[in-house]
Amino acid sequence: MSRSAHPAGPRHADVLTEGHYSAPAADLNVLDEKVWSRTVTRDADGALTVGGITVARLAEEFGTPAYFLDERDFRARCRAWADAFGPDADVFYAGKAFLSRAVVRWLKEEGLNLDVCSGGELTTALDAGMPAERIAFHGNNKTVAEIERAVEAGVGRIVLDSFQEIVRVAHVARRHGVRQRVQIRVTVGVEAHTHEFIATAHEDQKFGIALADGQAAEAVRRALALDGLELIGVHSHIGSQIFDMAGFEVSARRVVQLLAEIRDEHGVELPEIDLGGGLGIAYTSEDDPREPHEIAKALSDIVTRECEAAKLRTPRISVEPGRAIVGPTAFTLYEVGTIKPLEGLRTYVSVDGGMSDNIRTALYDAEYSVALVSRTSDAEPMLVRVVGKHCESGDIVVKDAFLPADLAPGDLIAVPATGAYCRSMASNYNHALRPPVVAVRDGEARVIVRRETEEDLLRLDVG
Ligand SMILES: *Cc1c(COP(=O)(O)O)cnc(C)c1O
């Protein structure tokens, strides 16, 4: 993954008009369905409900902060991706976005495959019953022990990320008397950010093997020469939170070009290409993500066209959405603790979590939205910054947003679109207890990852 912070475009709250921030365009009580999961709505009393359960009940039963994951929405998104790509393509869910045994079972039931990038993710996937042949193993520095486990388990593919790894995987496979199916991850010289992409000659990053100066072609030569490896294709992943398909277009074109070069040099047509993940979701109302069927059509049109031009058989395509599946399906529920109005600036609203449950704002300048969810309010909008309880001034959850001016300690607020890279990147900073993930469906809520306890913290502390 490539995750440099993208230059933020102008956001509604950044617009200064004569010393005042412009008011929000929309009624704060209205939940924008783009950023909330499918079954979220407000009940007659104005409280947010998900899967038919109000946040008041959820907070009482599970506490705050907590992530609530809309299982129907998750499954529907899996199906939408699988249906959009059809039987001639493969959808791999990127497990690093959020992985748990329940999620693995849902993926398996909905017909998706799974990307893992560590021994821990592999263990979780196998333990929850994902067939090994539906697992792809990624990473720029897999240990030999991890490679051993992946080969022993019989994973469907290992994505080779370096020259050393070509040899390591071949060696392990030979020792196990198998031919391991592999792809080679290439860096195509495209860096995609939210609304733009940059095509460069060289990629200054740790992932993959550069197409430029023939490195990728050399990797292919070496992989084809080793009998422990069955080279099935080429892999490219160009970034994250991408809306603009032009980056994928350049990437697909360059990957197909490589396939044509491989055919010309070796007389083999590799049967697969993987175009990676990184497809954007709506974190705020200003984001306009594409539907899976539009993405599938755009990608398959590009690949078909490029292959026709190069006189290649169209390879089987795979994609690896992580956030586009799980991101929109969950929100984080917080209780408001303290409120500090700073005259002429903004109001700081402190919640009972923070950078330990959502590091993305601090790490990537990520944009989020927020809503008062325990009730509605007719009060004027006030400009807020939602911050956590950690010992860092950069401990910001939502940088600029509007909440009603009558917001009070004890109110519940929720940050939508926190299904991806929030629990999976959560930390114990300040010995915070990582929040639970609660799956909600049809009036029932069940913990799928429990809240950490202080005993959990002390159990690791063996001094
Ligand atoms: C991170 C990653 C993904 C998923 O990215 P999303 O932005 O969650 O879709 C897919 N493939 C690879 C190789 C990745 O590193």
The ligand as an ORCA input file, in Angstrom:
! r2SCAN-3c Opt
* xyz 0 1
  C      -3.728     -2.195      1.155
  C      -3.807     -3.033     -0.040
  C      -5.040     -3.287     -0.622
  C      -6.328     -2.697     -0.132
  O      -6.371     -1.312     -0.164
  P      -7.769     -0.591      0.106
  O      -7.444      0.859      0.050
  O      -8.215     -1.010      1.470
  O      -8.716     -1.050     -0.938
  C      -5.067     -4.139     -1.713
  N      -3.935     -4.708     -2.203
  C      -2.737     -4.478     -1.647
  C      -1.551     -5.128     -2.205
  C      -2.625     -3.635     -0.558
  O      -1.428     -3.397     -0.018
*
